Amino acid sequence: MRERPHDGPLPAAHPMPDGRPPQPDGDRVPGPSRPARAPVSRRQYAYGATIAVVVLVLLLLGVLG
């Protein structure tokens, strides 16, 4: 496919009668905000503490063993 040579600016854009509203200029587009995160439960704290203890024991066994 051959491209035609550049011969000037592109034609202007015109809004469609039933089209979406135009996007604002800039790098941010407004959207729905994220909902607040749920607080951390006791079970999640227990899992985190258990994994931390297991990693610490394995690290000590690897260093001392």
C-alpha positions in Angstrom: 0.0 0.0 0.0 1.5 3.3 -1.0 1.1 6.3 1.3 0.2 9.6 -0.2 2.6 12.5 0.5 1.9 14.9 3.3 0.2 17.9 1.8 -1.0 20.0 4.8 -2.9 19.8 8.0 -5.7 17.3 8.6 -9.3 18.5 8.2 -11.0 19.9 11.4 -13.1 17.6 13.6 -16.7 18.4 14.1 -18.9 17.1 16.9 -21.5 14.4 16.1 -25.1 15.4 16.9 -25.7 12.4 19.2 -22.0 11.7 20.1 -20.2 11.5 23.4 -19.1 14.8 25.0 -15.6 15.9 24.2 -12.7 14.8 26.5 -11.0 17.5 28.5 -7.5 18.5 27.4 -4.7 17.2 29.6 -3.4 13.9 30.8 -6.2 13.1 33.3 -9.7 12.0 32.3 -12.3 12.3 35.1 -13.7 8.9 36.2 -15.4 7.3 39.1 -13.4 7.4 42.3 -12.3 4.2 43.9 -14.2 3.1 47.0 -12.5 3.1 50.4 -10.6 -0.1 51.2 -11.9 -2.4 53.8 -9.8 -2.5 57.0 -7.4 -5.4 57.6 -9.0 -8.2 59.5 -7.5 -10.2 62.4 -7.1 -13.2 60.1 -5.0 -11.2 57.7 -2.8 -10.0 60.6 -2.4 -13.6 61.8 -1.5 -14.8 58.3 1.1 -12.1 57.9 2.6 -12.8 61.4 2.7 -16.5 60.6 4.5 -16.0 57.3 6.9 -13.6 58.9 7.8 -16.1 61.6 8.3 -18.9 59.1 10.6 -16.8 56.9 12.6 -15.7 60.0 13.0 -19.3 61.1 14.1 -20.4 57.7 16.5 -17.5 57.4 18.0 -18.4 60.8 18.3 -22.1 59.9 20.0 -21.1 56.6 22.5 -18.8 58.3 23.3 -21.1 61.2 23.0 -24.4 59.4 
